[in-house]
Amino acid sequence: MKNILSNKKTAIILLVSSILLLGFYAYMLARPISYGMAYHNETEYEGGVFEGTMKFYFDKTMITSNTNFEEELESRYYYKDGYVFFTMAETDEAYDEEVDYINKNFDEATKMPFYAAEINAFKLVVTEGDGHITVYTCTPAIVFAAVGGVVQ
C-alpha cells in the first residue's frame, strides 16, 4: 500500500481526479438551475394537501405537475439574473418576442406575480399576487451538496 501511494504516477492521477471532482462539485453548487432535477413543494391549503413539482431542462422547457392537474404541463421558461420567467409563448417567434420584452423591461417583469420567480440550484421562490410566497425545494441538489461535501 505504501509503495502504491508513493508512486509518482498514482499521485498525479489522484491529484487530477480530485481537481476534476472538485470542479464538478463547485459547478453543481454554483449553477443557476438544477437542470433535470425536481423542485418540489408540499403545502396544506384549505384542509387539503397541495403537491407541486417543476423540472427545468437545458432546452428551455419545463414540466409542471401538481395535484390540481391530471396531466403534466409542458411549457417554456427564460432564465436571467437569478430569475426564471414562466413564458406564455407557444411558438419560437412568440418566445423570442417575450424574451426581448423581458430583457427591455426586466425590473417590471420581475414584479409580475406568477410570471417571475427567484431561483437557484436549491430552491425556487414563487411570489403570488396577494404576497403569498411558495417555496419549491430541490432535494436532490441538497443531497448532492451534502454527500459531495463529505466525499471531497
Secondary structure, 3 states (H helix, E strand, C coil): CHHHHHCHHHHHHHHHHHHHHHHHHHHHHHCCCCCCCEEEEEEEECCEEEEEEEEECCCCEEEEEECCCCCCEEEEEEEECCEEEECCCCCHHHHHHHHHHHHHCHHHHHCCCCCEEEECCCEEEEECCCCCEEEEECHHHHHHHHHHHHHC
